[in-house]
Amino acid sequence: MHLIEPHYAWLNYYQASEDPRSPLFAAENDLNQYTNTIYGYYIHPQWDSLDSHTLYLKILFADYETDRLAIIELLGEWNDTLENDVMSLKRMIVDPLVAQGIRRFVLIGENVFNFHGSDDEYYAEWFDDVDDEGGWIAAIGFQEHVRREMAQYHVDAYLNFGGLLDTLPWRTMSPPQLGQVVDQLIQRRLGA
C-alpha cells in the first residue's frame, strides 16, 4: 500500500498546497515519515487526509475560471456506512471548491478498493450544488465491484460512471484535456 503514490505528472499544472483557494492550501506532507494507515497498512505520505480512517485523496487539479473543474484522486475504502466518507469529502473538500466556482468534478477511483454505501443524501446535495450550472460529477477508473456497490445504493443517479469513463487513458492527457473528454462523454449521454 505504501508504494501507491498519487499521480504526480501534473505537478507543473497544479499543486493544491500552493493554491490559496484550495481547501488543502498550505497542507504539508512529510516525505520522510509514513504516518497514515488504512487497516494497519501504511500509505504513501503524499496522500491527504479527510479525517477518515479508510479514505484518502489528492486534489490533482483545479481550474476555477475557465473549465471550473477539479480532478481528485482517491485511495482506500470508501465507507459511508461506518465512516460517512461522503460527508467528509463533501464538507471538507467539495463545499469549499464549489464556493470557489468549481462545477465539474472528476473522481479517479482506480485505488478505491471497496465501497460501503448508506443513504444518498450527500450525493444528492452535491449533485444539486453543481447541476444548476451545467456541472457534473464523473467517477473514472473505478473497479467493477465498486461500481456495482455504488449502483446498488443508487449513487449512479448522481455520479456518472461506467462505459468509456472506466477505460479512459487519463494519465496520457493534460488535466484540461481530461475535463473536455469527460464533458463530451457526459454530454453524449445526456443527448445534448
C-alpha positions in Angstrom: 0.0 0.0 0.0 2.8 2.4 0.8 4.1 2.2 -2.8 0.8 3.6 -4.3 1.5 7.3 -4.9 -0.9 9.9 -6.1 -0.4 10.9 -9.8 2.4 13.4 -9.8 2.9 14.1 -13.6 0.6 17.1 -13.4 2.5 19.0 -10.7 3.5 21.6 -13.3 -0.2 22.3 -13.8 -1.4 22.5 -10.2 -0.5 21.9 -6.6 -3.3 22.2 -4.0 -0.9 23.0 -1.2 0.2 26.1 -3.1 -3.3 27.3 -4.2 -4.8 29.8 -1.7 -8.3 28.9 -3.0 -7.8 25.2 -2.3 -9.2 23.6 0.9 -5.7 21.9 1.2 -3.8 25.2 0.9 -0.5 25.0 2.9 -1.0 21.3 3.7 2.3 19.7 4.4 3.2 16.1 3.6 6.3 14.8 5.4 8.0 12.7 2.8 10.4 11.3 5.4 7.8 9.7 7.5 4.9 7.3 6.9 2.2 8.2 9.4 -1.2 7.5 7.8 -2.6 4.0 7.6 -5.5 2.1 6.2 -6.4 -1.0 8.2 -2.9 -1.1 9.6 -1.1 -0.7 6.3 1.0 2.5 5.9 0.2 4.6 2.9 2.4 7.0 0.9 2.8 10.3 2.7 1.7 12.3 -0.4 -2.0 11.3 0.2 -4.1 14.0 2.0 -6.4 13.1 4.9 -10.2 13.5 5.0 -10.2 12.7 8.7 -11.3 9.2 7.7 -9.7 6.0 8.8 -10.2 4.5 5.4 -10.3 7.1 2.5 -7.5 9.5 1.4 -7.3 11.8 -1.5 -5.2 14.1 -3.6 -6.6 17.1 -5.5 -4.6 16.8 -8.7 -6.1 19.8 -10.5 -8.4 22.7 -10.0 -9.4 25.4 -12.5 -11.8 27.9 -11.0 -12.3 30.2 -14.0 -12.2 28.5 -17.4 -13.3 24.9 -17.0 -14.5 25.2 -13.4 -13.0 21.7 -13.0 -11.5 19.8 -10.1 -9.8 16.4 -10.5 -9.5 14.3 -7.3 -7.7 11.0 -7.0 -8.8 8.7 -4.2 -7.2 5.9 -2.2 -8.6 3.3 0.1 -12.0 2.1 1.1 -15.0 4.5 0.6 -17.0 3.7 3.6 -20.3 5.7 4.0 -21.7 3.1 6.4 -19.1 3.4 9.3 -17.0 6.5 8.4 -19.6 8.6 6.4 -16.8 9.3 4.0 -19.1 11.1 1.5 -19.9 13.6 4.2 -16.3 14.3 5.0 -15.5 14.6 1.3 -18.5 16.9 0.8 -17.9 19.2 3.7 -14.1 19.3 3.8 -13.2 19.3 0.0 -16.3 19.7 -2.2 -18.1 22.5 -0.5 -15.0 24.8 -0.4 -14.3 24.1 -4.1 -18.0 24.7 -5.0 -17.8 28.0 -3.1 -14.8 28.9 -5.3 -16.8 28.2 -8.5 -16.0 24.5 -9.3 -18.9 22.8 -11.0 -17.3 19.8 -12.7 -15.7 17.1 -10.6 -13.6 14.1 -11.9 -13.1 11.5 -9.2 -10.4 9.0 -10.1 -11.0 5.7 -8.3 -8.5 3.1 -9.5 -7.3 2.8 -6.0 -10.6 2.6 -4.2 -10.7 -1.0 -3.2 -14.2 -1.2 -1.6 -17.4 0.8 -1.3 -19.8 0.5 1.6 -22.9 2.6 1.0 -25.6 4.2 3.1 -28.1 6.8 2.1 -27.7 9.1 -0.8 -28.3 12.5 0.9 -24.9 14.0 0.5 -24.6 12.8 -3.1 -27.9 14.4 -3.9 -26.8 17.6 -2.2 -23.5 17.6 -4.2 -25.4 17.0 -7.5 -27.8 19.9 -6.7 -24.8 22.1 -6.0 -23.4 21.6 -9.5 -26.3 20.7 -11.7 -28.0 24.1 -11.7 -25.0 25.5 -13.6 -24.4 22.6 -16.1 -21.9 20.9 -13.9 -21.4 17.2 -13.3 -19.6 14.6 -11.1 -17.8 11.9 -13.0 -16.2 8.8 -11.5 -13.5 7.3 -13.7 -11.5 4.1 -13.4 -13.4 2.6 -10.5 -13.2 -1.1 -10.3 -16.3 -3.1 -11.4 -17.2 -4.4 -7.9 -17.0 -0.8 -6.5 -19.3 0.5 -9.3 -21.8 -2.3 -8.7 -22.0 -1.5 -5.0 -22.4 2.2 -5.8 -25.2 1.4 -8.2 -26.8 -0.8 -5.6 -27.0 2.3 -3.3 -28.2 4.5 -6.3 -25.1 6.6 -6.3 -25.2 6.3 -10.1 -28.2 8.8 -10.0 -25.6 11.5 -9.1 -22.2 10.3 -10.3 -21.6 9.5 -13.9 -19.6 6.3 -14.3 -19.3 3.2 -16.4 -18.8 2.8 -20.1 -15.9 4.7 -21.6 -15.4 6.5 -18.3 -13.9 3.3 -16.9 -11.2 2.9 -19.5 -10.1 6.5 -20.2 -6.3 6.7 -20.5 -6.4 9.7 -18.3 -2.7 9.7 -17.5 -1.8 10.4 -21.1 -3.9 13.6 -21.1 -3.4 17.0 -19.6 -6.0 18.0 -16.9 -7.9 20.3 -19.3 -8.0 17.6 -22.0 -9.3 15.1 -19.5 -12.0 17.5 -18.4 -13.0 18.1 -22.1 -13.1 14.4 -22.9 -15.2 13.6 -19.8 -17.6 16.5 -20.6 -18.1 15.3 -24.1 -18.9 11.8 -22.9 -21.4 13.1 -20.3 -23.0 15.4 -22.9 -23.3 12.5 -25.3 -25.1 10.5 -22.5 -27.4 13.4 -21.9 -28.2 13.7 -25.6 -27.1 17.3 -25.6 
